[in-house]
Amino acid sequence: MEYAKEIKNMVPVARCHSHGPSPIPQEGSFTPVSRVEDISGFSHSAGTCGLKQGACKLSLNVKNGIIQEALVEVIGCSGMTQSAAMAAEILPGKTLLEALNTDLVCDAINVAMREYFLAMAYGRTQTAYSQGGLTIGAGLEDLGNTIRSQVGTCYGTLAKGPRYLELAEGYISRLGLDKTNHIIGYQYVNLGKMMNLLEDGLSAQEALDQSTGTYGRYEEAVTTINPRKQ
């Protein structure tokens, strides 16, 4: 290590005792973290790309500094989906520091990784006070039984008003309108449930019928419309 002349000419002065890093809450206990291997926890983060045309929600389960589980959800440009596929392959097995310094292809995923690292380093995680943290596989619980992201897609114009396209229940197939043309309910298809029924051997029509439901006062609608075509 090379020292400047000014440092070499200084008189040595003893430092006070080092108390080490302040402990942070991690999986039910307060632990001092001085190495990446000291970090454990499960949490989420979100990031956007530079042009703000897409976003990523990242969920990681970290044990002893190593990513054991990764859930990568993206919305935006089409290329992001391929980036998410690559990130799901890249992230498990890496330390948090390696992941932070890895090109995860999409800038939104990179930003989400940065925000996740900051949360973990400061102990701001979902499992900060959960004894032992969460088991590997906890990320799938966010997706529910049908293993699909919770997506809300709605569109509206001043000229023609709102269109609900996809909500928590599923793909919106019809909107129910009252006599003043206000939305009072909708019909939806739970695509995750439908695919499961198809895999179980049901016909397409049977699977569709069993996966279709309504929300709100749809049955009282005076008019129903297809939100994508009408």
C-alpha positions in Angstrom: 0.0 0.0 0.0 1.4 3.4 -0.9 1.1 6.4 1.3 1.4 10.1 0.4 4.4 12.0 1.9 2.0 14.0 4.0 0.7 10.9 5.7 4.2 9.5 6.2 5.2 12.7 8.1 2.3 12.5 10.5 2.7 11.5 14.1 0.8 8.2 14.9 -2.1 8.8 17.2 -4.0 5.8 18.8 -7.5 5.3 17.8 -10.3 4.5 20.2 -11.7 1.0 20.4 -13.7 0.0 17.3 -17.2 -1.1 18.2 -17.9 -2.7 14.9 -21.0 -2.3 12.7 -24.4 -1.6 14.3 -26.5 -4.7 14.4 -29.5 -4.9 12.0 -32.7 -7.0 12.3 -32.4 -10.2 10.3 -34.7 -13.2 10.5 -35.7 -12.7 14.1 -32.4 -11.5 15.6 -30.2 -8.5 15.6 -26.9 -9.3 14.0 -23.8 -7.2 13.1 -23.1 -7.4 9.4 -19.5 -6.8 8.1 -19.4 -9.3 5.3 -21.9 -10.1 2.5 -22.1 -13.7 4.0 -23.7 -12.2 7.1 -26.8 -11.2 5.3 -30.0 -13.3 5.2 -33.6 -12.5 4.5 -36.5 -12.5 2.1 -37.9 -9.3 0.6 -39.0 -7.4 -2.5 -37.9 -4.3 -4.4 -39.0 -2.5 -7.5 -37.1 -0.7 -10.3 -37.7 1.2 -13.6 -35.6 1.6 -16.7 -34.1 4.9 -17.7 -37.0 5.7 -20.1 -39.6 4.7 -17.5 -41.2 2.5 -20.1 -41.0 -0.6 -18.0 -40.8 -1.8 -14.4 -39.6 -4.8 -12.4 -40.7 -6.3 -9.1 -37.9 -8.5 -7.7 -38.3 -10.9 -4.8 -35.3 -12.7 -3.5 -34.7 -15.2 -0.7 -31.2 -14.9 0.6 -29.5 -17.3 3.0 -25.9 -16.5 4.3 -25.4 -14.0 1.5 -26.3 -16.4 -1.3 -29.5 -16.0 -3.4 -31.5 -19.2 -3.1 -34.7 -18.1 -4.8 -35.6 -15.4 -7.3 -39.0 -14.2 -8.5 -38.7 -11.7 -11.4 -41.9 -10.0 -12.5 -41.8 -7.3 -15.2 -44.2 -5.1 -17.1 -43.4 -2.9 -20.0 -41.6 -3.5 -23.3 -41.5 -7.0 -24.8 -37.8 -7.4 -24.4 -38.2 -7.3 -20.6 -39.7 -10.7 -20.6 -36.6 -12.3 -22.1 -34.5 -10.3 -19.6 -36.6 -11.7 -16.8 -36.0 -15.2 -18.1 -32.3 -14.7 -18.1 -32.3 -13.0 -14.6 -34.1 -16.0 -13.2 -31.3 -18.2 -14.4 -28.5 -15.8 -13.4 -29.5 -14.8 -9.9 -29.8 -18.1 -7.8 -26.4 -19.2 -6.5 -24.9 -15.7 -6.6 -23.9 -13.7 -3.5 -25.7 -10.4 -3.1 -22.6 -8.5 -4.1 -22.1 -10.6 -7.2 -25.7 -10.0 -8.2 -25.3 -6.3 -7.6 -22.4 -6.3 -10.0 -23.9 -8.6 -12.7 -25.6 -7.2 -15.8 -29.1 -8.4 -15.5 -29.8 -7.3 -19.1 -32.8 -5.0 -18.4 -32.1 -1.7 -16.6 -35.3 -2.0 -14.6 -34.1 -5.4 -13.2 -30.7 -3.9 -12.5 -32.3 -1.0 -10.6 -34.5 -3.4 -8.6 -31.4 -5.4 -7.7 -29.7 -2.2 -6.4 -32.8 -1.3 -4.3 -33.0 -4.8 -3.0 -29.3 -4.7 -1.9 -29.8 -1.5 0.0 -32.9 -2.9 1.8 -31.0 -6.0 2.8 -27.9 -4.1 3.9 -30.0 -1.9 6.2 -32.2 -4.7 7.6 -35.4 -3.4 5.9 -36.7 -6.8 4.8 -40.0 -8.7 5.1 -38.4 -11.2 7.4 -36.5 -8.8 9.7 -38.5 -10.0 12.6 -39.4 -13.5 11.4 -37.6 -16.2 13.4 -35.5 -18.2 10.9 -36.9 -16.3 7.9 -39.0 -18.0 5.2 -38.5 -21.3 3.5 -37.2 -21.6 -0.1 -40.4 -21.4 -2.2 -41.9 -18.5 -0.3 -41.7 -16.4 -3.5 -44.4 -18.6 -5.1 -46.9 -17.6 -2.4 -47.1 -14.1 -4.0 -48.5 -15.7 -7.1 -51.3 -17.7 -5.5 -52.6 -21.1 -6.5 -52.5 -20.4 -10.2 -48.9 -19.3 -10.1 -49.6 -16.0 -12.1 -48.5 -12.5 -11.3 -51.1 -10.2 -9.9 -51.6 -7.9 -12.9 -53.9 -4.8 -13.2 -54.3 -3.4 -16.7 -56.8 -0.7 -17.3 -57.1 1.8 -20.2 -59.2 5.0 -20.7 -59.7 7.9 -23.1 -61.6 11.2 -22.6 -63.7 10.4 -25.7 -64.7 6.8 -24.8 -64.1 6.4 -21.1 -62.4 3.5 -19.1 -61.8 -0.1 -20.1 -60.8 -2.7 -17.6 -58.6 -5.3 -19.3 -57.2 -7.5 -16.6 -57.6 -7.3 -12.8 -56.8 -9.5 -9.8 -59.5 -12.0 -10.7 -58.2 -12.5 -14.2 -58.7 -11.5 -17.9 -61.7 -9.2 -18.2 -64.0 -10.6 -21.0 -67.1 -8.3 -20.6 -67.9 -5.1 -18.8 -71.3 -4.6 -17.4 -72.9 -1.1 -17.8 -76.0 0.4 -16.2 -78.5 2.6 -18.0 -76.2 5.6 -17.7 -73.3 3.6 -19.2 -71.3 3.5 -15.9 -69.4 0.3 -15.2 -71.1 -1.7 -12.4 -69.4 -5.0 -12.8 -67.5 -7.3 -15.1 -67.1 -10.9 -16.3 -63.6 -12.4 -16.1 -61.7 -15.5 -17.0 -59.1 -16.9 -14.5 -56.5 -18.0 -17.0 -54.4 -19.8 -14.5 -57.3 -21.9 -13.3 -58.4 -22.5 -16.9 -54.9 -23.8 -17.9 -54.9 -26.1 -14.8 -58.3 -27.5 -15.9 -57.1 -28.1 -19.4 -54.1 -30.0 -18.1 -56.5 -32.1 -16.0 -58.2 -33.3 -19.2 -61.3 -31.0 -19.4 -62.4 -29.8 -22.8 -61.7 -26.2 -23.7 -65.3 -25.2 -23.3 -65.7 -26.9 -20.0 -62.5 -25.3 -18.7 -63.6 -21.9 -19.9 -67.0 -22.3 -18.3 -65.5 -23.3 -14.9 -63.0 -20.5 -15.0 -65.5 -17.8 -15.8 -66.9 -15.6 -13.0 -68.4 -12.2 -12.4 -67.7 -9.3 -10.0 -69.8 -6.5 -8.7 -73.4 -6.0 -10.0 -72.7 -7.6 -13.4 -76.0 -9.5 -13.4 -77.9 -6.2 -13.1 -76.1 -4.7 -16.2 -78.4 -3.2 -18.9 -75.6 -3.6 -21.5 -72.4 -5.6 -21.6 -69.5 -4.9 -23.9 -66.2 -6.5 -24.9 -63.6 -3.9 -23.5 -61.1 -4.7 -26.3 -63.5 -4.3 -29.3 -66.4 -2.1 -28.3 
